[in-house]
Amino acid sequence: HPGGTLGKRLLLDVSDMMHSEEDNPTCGPDMPMMDVLPELTRTALGGITVVDDNQAVLGIITDGDIRRGLEKMGHNFPDAVAVQVMSKDPSTIYSDEKAIDALLLMENRPSQITVLPVIDRENRCVGMLRLHDLIRAGLRPGR
């Protein structure tokens, strides 16, 4: 029935599950990391999308990117800007795709990802999707 797992797999779109507007953390490539960190903490999603002036995705900064940046830059990290720390060309998903497809994209890869930038058909960042939210909604890979 539609309320069951099969119904969720068929009916839930990415847009139903994503964090958007003020809950969608974004920053520009030149934003100082010391300004990026409070935004990451405020939204507590585990990532922030780096976008250009047209909201096109340039990269993503996750908690792991921050750890790697600290390790690489050491005491110079406070002087870094977003473009120096971000992972370039991250996986993205369209807001009108099925949530189950997002889950499969996040899971079926050599290293799993826990956050996924969401874009519209004009390639503008419109949200952030968390693996945790998909699992909590009852979505599971497979049948």
VENPEZI-V778189 format. One record per pair of residues at least 12 apart in sequence whose ideal C-beta (glycine too) atoms are under 6 Angstrom apart, sorted by the first residue. I is the first residue (numbers start at 1). J is the second residue. D is the distance in Angstrom with one decimal. If there is no record, write none. Layout:
I_J_D + I_J_D
This chain:
8_138_5.5 + 8_139_6.0 + 9_100_4.6 + 12_99_4.0 + 14_93_5.6 + 14_95_5.2 + 14_97_5.2 + 14_99_5.6 + 14_102_5.3 + 14_118_5.6 + 15_95_4.4 + 17_99_5.1 + 17_133_5.4 + 18_118_4.7 + 18_127_3.3 + 18_129_4.9 + 19_127_5.9 + 19_128_4.8 + 20_127_4.2 + 24_127_5.0 + 24_128_5.2 + 25_39_5.1 + 25_43_4.4 + 25_48_4.1 + 26_49_4.9 + 26_51_4.9 + 26_125_5.9 + 27_48_5.7 + 27_50_5.9 + 27_82_5.3 + 29_50_5.6 + 29_58_5.7 + 29_82_5.4 + 29_83_3.9 + 30_81_5.1 + 31_82_4.8 + 32_81_5.7 + 33_80_4.5 + 33_85_6.0 + 34_78_5.4 + 36_82_5.6 + 45_115_5.8 + 45_128_5.4 + 45_130_5.7 + 46_63_5.6 + 46_114_5.6 + 46_115_5.2 + 47_60_5.4 + 47_62_4.4 + 47_115_3.8 + 48_61_5.1 + 49_117_4.4 + 49_125_5.1 + 50_82_5.0 + 50_86_4.7 + 51_125_5.0 + 55_124_3.9 + 55_125_5.0 + 56_123_5.4 + 57_92_5.7 + 57_117_5.2 + 57_125_5.2 + 59_86_3.3 + 59_87_5.6 + 59_88_4.8 + 60_87_5.5 + 60_90_4.2 + 61_85_5.5 + 61_86_4.9 + 65_85_5.4 + 65_87_5.7 + 69_85_4.1 + 92_117_4.8 + 92_119_5.0 + 93_116_5.6 + 93_118_5.9 + 95_118_5.1 + 95_120_5.6 + 95_126_5.5 + 99_134_5.9 + 99_139_6.0 + 100_139_5.6 + 102_116_6.0 + 102_129_5.5 + 103_134_4.8 + 103_139_5.1 + 104_141_5.9 + 106_131_5.2 + 107_141_5.4 + 114_131_4.6 + 115_128_5.8 + 115_130_5.5 + 116_129_4.5
